[in-house]
Amino acid sequence: MSHTEDKYFKGRGAQINTNNPYSTKKYVNDNKESIDEDLLCDEKTIFINEYPKKIINHIKSPDIPAEYSMNPYQGCEHGCIYCYARNSHEYWGYSAGLDFERKILVKPDAPKLLEKQLKAPNHKASPILLSGNTDCYQPVEKKLMLTRKMLEVLLKYKHPVSIITKNKLILRDTDILYELAKLRLVHVYISITTLNEELRLRMEPRTATGFNRIKLIQALSEKHIPTGVMCAPIIPGLNSFEIPEIIKNAAEAGALSAGYTLVRLTGSLKEIFTDWLQKNYPDKFYKVIHQIQEIHQGNFTNNEFGKRMTGTGNMALMINKLFKASVNKYLVNKQMPAYNTQVFYDNKTTVNPQLKMFTDS
């Protein structure tokens, strides 16, 4: 590796803990010689139980094709350096950097909360994005099985769901996914940013290889579970040229659809990403940074709806054309099946047996 510092936390994406803008206290290492231990150390991952009042959240962004999302976990041990969800960790008083990967919030009541909300009189059947923030199949799911229990609830109530993950642990739940697929209640998207293993190891240290994710698409498709590929995020100068190869391999494995988003360095993510880029790719640093700024009108992000995911300018247009050309070449006449929202168990329409005599007349 091209690390510019002697100390590098292998197996972690972020290499720093950025200051939390919501905290009045900040930790600094002004006089390193007087401190016996390093301010930063490679701690083990810890898990903290969180008990929210609800699990289904309403999505207000027109850029996301879903009305609801839910997340059994906050923070993610995968450690993807570009993850936009890092900033949300600051709401709980943690850093968006190393804390995001090492302090995972767990919602043990997620399955019960899901069932409660599905039974609510005002809930309507619309696909729920699982997860909209962090990966619902991150490593701790193998032990806690919260995602599986939530899928069991969704199947019980015949409610549509859209899943995005990069972890092969999803194969554990193919029995439930198969039953959901028979009712046209599930779409699965596998996130693939790169097929370059060296880049993957640096950028997404605790994830499956790109080609293993291609195999994952194949395994799900063979079970007749509708599966697509998400090329996200695209980082110009690092993985943008890989779009055709990723879509080609995914299509050959059975993918029915493809999507992409461009990298956005919002909030603390700017400091975390630029620190990582300088330590891992110093020779590409200015090229990548300038191209990221180019797709966001000179900034590191663009919060304008309709532009923040796809960018603006010539570089963004070139990436968009490359993506569309790849889809037209490798995914022609393929698409995800439409969701079936008509089979949802809706307690509003369940007729009370004592009143049935009146409804029959």
FIDREN-524185 format. One line per 4 residues: their letters; for each residue x, y, z of C-alpha. Coordinates in nm, 2 decimals, m for minus. Example, Ala and Ser with C-alpha at 12.3 -4.5 7.8 and 13.67 -1.06 7.14 Angstrom:
! residues 2
as = 1.23/m0.45/0.78; 1.37/m0.11/0.71
This chain:
! residues 361
msht = 0.00/0.00/0.00; 0.10/0.36/m0.04; 0.02/0.47/0.31; 0.19/0.79/0.41
edky = 0.17/0.71/0.78; 0.33/0.43/0.97; 0.01/0.35/1.16; m0.28/0.22/0.95
fkgr = m0.58/0.04/1.09; m0.61/m0.26/0.86; m0.96/m0.40/0.83; m1.10/m0.05/0.88
gaqi = m1.21/0.19/0.62; m1.18/0.52/0.81; m0.85/0.60/0.96; m0.96/0.89/1.18
ntnn = m1.24/0.99/1.42; m1.38/1.32/1.30; m1.52/1.56/1.56; m1.90/1.55/1.62
pyst = m2.05/1.88/1.52; m2.33/1.83/1.78; m2.09/1.78/2.07; m1.95/2.07/2.27
kkyv = m1.64/1.86/2.36; m1.36/1.77/2.13; m1.06/1.54/2.17; m0.73/1.67/2.04
ndnk = m0.37/1.55/2.06; m0.19/1.88/2.08; 0.12/1.75/2.27; 0.17/1.39/2.15
esid = 0.49/1.35/2.35; 0.31/1.39/2.69; 0.05/1.12/2.62; 0.14/0.76/2.72
edll = m0.11/0.60/2.48; m0.22/0.69/2.13; m0.54/0.89/2.12; m0.67/0.66/1.85
cdek = m0.64/0.28/1.88; m0.77/m0.01/1.69; m1.05/m0.11/1.92; m1.28/m0.41/1.89
tifi = m1.63/m0.36/1.76; m1.89/m0.31/2.03; m2.27/m0.34/2.00; m2.51/m0.11/2.18
neyp = m2.89/m0.18/2.21; m3.12/0.10/2.09; m3.50/0.10/2.15; m3.68/0.33/1.91
kkii = m4.06/0.37/1.91; m4.09/0.28/1.55; m3.89/0.10/1.28; m4.05/0.21/0.95
nhik = m3.95/0.56/0.84; m4.11/0.77/0.57; m3.87/0.87/0.29; m3.91/1.23/0.19
spdi = m3.65/1.23/m0.09; m3.78/1.23/m0.45; m3.44/1.08/m0.56; m3.52/0.75/m0.38
paey = m3.78/0.52/m0.55; m3.94/0.40/m0.23; m4.18/0.55/0.02; m4.05/0.37/0.33
smnp = m3.72/0.25/0.48; m3.62/0.06/0.79; m3.29/m0.02/0.95; m3.23/m0.29/1.22
yqgc = m2.88/m0.16/1.26; m2.71/0.18/1.27; m2.34/0.20/1.20; m2.18/m0.07/0.99
ehgc = m1.88/m0.30/1.03; m1.83/m0.33/0.66; m1.63/0.00/0.69; m1.70/0.13/0.34
iycy = m1.51/0.46/0.32; m1.76/0.64/0.10; m2.08/0.55/0.30; m2.32/0.85/0.32
arns = m2.47/0.69/0.64; m2.16/0.78/0.84; m2.29/1.12/0.91; m2.61/0.98/1.08
heyw = m2.39/0.83/1.35; m2.33/1.18/1.48; m2.69/1.20/1.59; m2.62/0.94/1.86
gysa = m2.31/1.13/1.98; m2.05/0.93/1.80; m1.80/1.01/1.53; m1.87/0.94/1.16
gldf = m1.52/0.80/1.13; m1.39/0.50/1.31; m1.69/0.50/1.56; m1.92/0.43/1.27
erki = m1.75/0.10/1.21; m1.67/0.01/1.58; m1.99/0.12/1.76; m2.29/m0.05/1.61
lvkp = m2.64/0.03/1.73; m2.87/m0.27/1.74; m3.25/m0.25/1.75; m3.36/m0.58/1.92
dapk = m3.73/m0.49/1.89; m3.72/m0.42/1.52; m3.94/m0.73/1.42; m4.20/m0.65/1.68
llek = m4.21/m0.28/1.58; m4.24/m0.38/1.22; m4.55/m0.60/1.29; m4.71/m0.33/1.50
qlka = m4.67/m0.07/1.22; m4.79/m0.30/0.95; m5.11/m0.36/1.15; m5.17/0.01/1.20
pnhk = m5.49/0.13/1.04; m5.32/0.41/0.84; m5.04/0.19/0.69; m5.07/0.13/0.32
aspi = m4.88/m0.14/0.12; m4.58/0.02/m0.05; m4.23/m0.13/m0.08; m4.01/m0.08/0.22
llsg = m3.64/m0.03/0.16; m3.44/m0.26/0.38; m3.20/m0.11/0.46; m3.20/0.25/0.35
ntdc = m2.90/0.35/0.57; m2.66/0.06/0.67; m2.64/m0.30/0.55; m2.90/m0.52/0.70
yqpv = m2.67/m0.82/0.64; m2.36/m0.69/0.81; m2.16/m0.95/1.01; m2.36/m0.92/1.34
ekkl = m2.68/m1.03/1.16; m2.54/m1.38/1.14; m2.58/m1.40/1.52; m2.88/m1.17/1.59
mltr = m3.10/m1.26/1.29; m3.30/m0.94/1.31; m3.32/m0.91/0.93; m3.45/m1.27/0.90
kmle = m3.71/m1.21/1.16; m3.83/m0.89/0.98; m3.85/m1.09/0.66; m4.07/m1.34/0.83
vllk = m4.30/m1.06/0.94; m4.32/m0.92/0.59; m4.40/m1.27/0.45; m4.67/m1.32/0.72
ykhp = m4.84/m0.99/0.62; m4.75/m1.03/0.25; m4.59/m0.69/0.23; m4.35/m0.58/m0.05
vsii = m3.98/m0.51/0.03; m3.67/m0.40/m0.15; m3.33/m0.51/m0.02; m2.99/m0.38/m0.09
tknk = m2.68/m0.55/0.04; m2.32/m0.65/m0.04; m2.31/m0.95/0.20; m2.35/m1.31/0.10
lilr = m2.53/m1.38/0.43; m2.85/m1.30/0.24; m2.83/m1.65/0.10; m2.92/m1.78/0.44
dtdi = m3.27/m1.64/0.39; m3.34/m1.77/0.04; m3.62/m1.98/0.17; m3.82/m1.67/0.28
lyel = m3.71/m1.46/m0.02; m3.83/m1.74/m0.25; m4.17/m1.73/m0.09; m4.18/m1.36/m0.12
aklr = m4.07/m1.38/m0.48; m4.36/m1.62/m0.57; m4.60/m1.34/m0.46; m4.40/m1.07/m0.64
lvhv = m4.32/m0.90/m0.31; m3.94/m0.87/m0.32; m3.66/m0.71/m0.52; m3.29/m0.76/m0.42
yisi = m3.01/m0.53/m0.53; m2.65/m0.63/m0.48; m2.41/m0.34/m0.44; m2.09/m0.37/m0.65
ttln = m1.85/m0.08/m0.66; m1.55/m0.25/m0.81; m1.41/m0.58/m0.94; m1.06/m0.47/m0.86
eelr = m0.97/m0.66/m0.54; m0.69/m0.43/m0.44; m0.93/m0.13/m0.45; m1.20/m0.33/m0.28
lrme = m0.98/m0.42/0.01; m0.88/m0.06/0.08; m1.23/0.09/0.01; m1.46/m0.17/0.16
prta = m1.23/m0.37/0.40; m1.49/m0.61/0.55; m1.70/m0.70/0.25; m1.71/m0.99/0.00
tgfn = m1.51/m0.96/m0.31; m1.67/m0.81/m0.62; m1.67/m1.14/m0.81; m1.82/m1.32/m0.50
rikl = m2.10/m1.06/m0.53; m2.15/m1.16/m0.89; m2.18/m1.52/m0.77; m2.44/m1.40/m0.52
iqal = m2.65/m1.25/m0.80; m2.63/m1.58/m0.98; m2.73/m1.78/m0.67; m3.03/m1.56/m0.60
sekh = m3.14/m1.55/m0.97; m3.12/m1.93/m0.99; m3.37/m1.93/m0.70; m3.60/m1.71/m0.91
iptg = m3.55/m1.42/m0.67; m3.55/m1.09/m0.88; m3.21/m0.95/m0.84; m3.04/m0.63/m0.98
vmca = m2.70/m0.46/m0.94; m2.62/m0.12/m0.79; m2.30/0.04/m0.91; m2.28/0.27/m0.62
piip = m2.12/0.49/m0.56; m1.93/0.58/m0.87; m1.61/0.76/m0.79; m1.46/0.93/m1.09
glns = m1.09/0.85/m1.13; m1.12/0.53/m0.91; m1.40/0.31/m1.04; m1.60/0.49/m1.30
feip = m1.44/0.31/m1.59; m1.55/m0.03/m1.44; m1.92/0.03/m1.51; m1.95/m0.17/m1.83
eiik = m1.76/m0.47/m1.68; m1.97/m0.47/m1.37; m2.30/m0.46/m1.56; m2.18/m0.72/m1.81
naae = m2.08/m0.97/m1.54; m2.40/m0.90/m1.34; m2.62/m0.95/m1.65; m2.45/m1.28/m1.73
agal = m2.52/m1.39/m1.37; m2.89/m1.31/m1.41; m2.93/m0.95/m1.30; m3.26/m0.80/m1.43
sagy = m3.18/m0.43/m1.36; m2.90/m0.19/m1.28; m2.87/0.14/m1.11; m2.59/0.39/m1.00
tlvr = m2.53/0.69/m0.79; m2.23/0.93/m0.78; m2.02/0.97/m0.47; m2.12/1.26/m0.24
ltgs = m1.89/1.38/0.03; m2.14/1.54/0.27; m2.06/1.66/0.62; m1.78/1.48/0.80
lkei = m1.75/1.24/0.50; m1.54/1.49/0.32; m1.26/1.48/0.59; m1.29/1.10/0.63
ftdw = m1.27/1.03/0.25; m0.99/1.28/0.17; m0.78/1.15/0.46; m0.83/0.79/0.33
lqkn = m0.76/0.89/m0.03; m0.43/1.07/0.07; m0.31/0.77/0.27; m0.40/0.51/0.00
ypdk = m0.37/0.69/m0.33; m0.15/0.99/m0.29; m0.06/0.98/m0.66; m0.43/1.00/m0.76
fykv = m0.54/1.24/m0.49; m0.58/1.57/m0.67; m0.72/1.40/m0.99; m0.99/1.22/m0.80
ihqi = m1.07/1.52/m0.58; m1.10/1.76/m0.87; m1.32/1.52/m1.06; m1.55/1.48/m0.76
qeih = m1.57/1.86/m0.74; m1.64/1.87/m1.12; m1.95/1.65/m1.09; m2.09/1.87/m0.81
qgnf = m2.04/2.22/m0.96; m1.71/2.28/m0.78; m1.82/2.14/m0.45; m1.79/1.80/m0.28
tnne = m2.17/1.75/m0.29; m2.49/1.89/m0.43; m2.80/1.88/m0.21; m3.04/1.97/m0.49
fgkr = m3.30/1.70/m0.56; m3.26/1.56/m0.90; m2.89/1.64/m0.92; m2.73/1.52/m0.60
mtgt = m2.73/1.15/m0.71; m2.64/1.19/m1.07; m2.43/1.51/m1.07; m2.39/1.78/m1.33
gnma = m2.14/1.89/m1.60; m1.95/1.70/m1.86; m1.79/1.44/m1.63; m2.13/1.34/m1.49
lmin = m2.28/1.33/m1.84; m2.00/1.11/m1.96; m2.06/0.86/m1.67; m2.44/0.87/m1.73
klfk = m2.39/0.79/m2.10; m2.15/0.50/m2.02; m2.40/0.36/m1.77; m2.69/0.38/m2.02
asvn = m2.49/0.23/m2.30; m2.39/m0.06/m2.07; m2.75/m0.12/m1.97; m2.87/m0.11/m2.33
kylv = m2.61/m0.35/m2.43; m2.62/m0.61/m2.15; m2.97/m0.57/m2.00; m3.19/m0.51/m2.30
nkqm = m3.55/m0.64/m2.25; m3.48/m0.72/m1.89; m3.66/m0.56/m1.59; m3.77/m0.63/m1.24
payn = m4.13/m0.77/m1.20; m4.39/m0.52/m1.08; m4.46/m0.54/m0.71; m4.79/m0.70/m0.60
tqvf = m4.95/m0.48/m0.33; m5.29/m0.64/m0.36; m5.22/m0.94/m0.13; m5.12/m0.73/0.17
ydnk = m5.30/m0.83/0.49; m5.49/m0.51/0.58; m5.67/m0.52/0.91; m5.88/m0.22/0.80
ttvn = m6.06/m0.44/0.55; m6.10/m0.74/0.78; m6.47/m0.77/0.84; m6.58/m0.83/1.20
pqlk = m6.78/m1.16/1.20; m7.05/m0.99/1.42; m7.10/m0.73/1.15; m7.09/m0.97/0.85
mftd = m7.47/m1.00/0.84; m7.49/m0.63/0.76; m7.22/m0.64/0.49; m7.39/m0.94/0.31
s = m7.72/m0.76/0.27
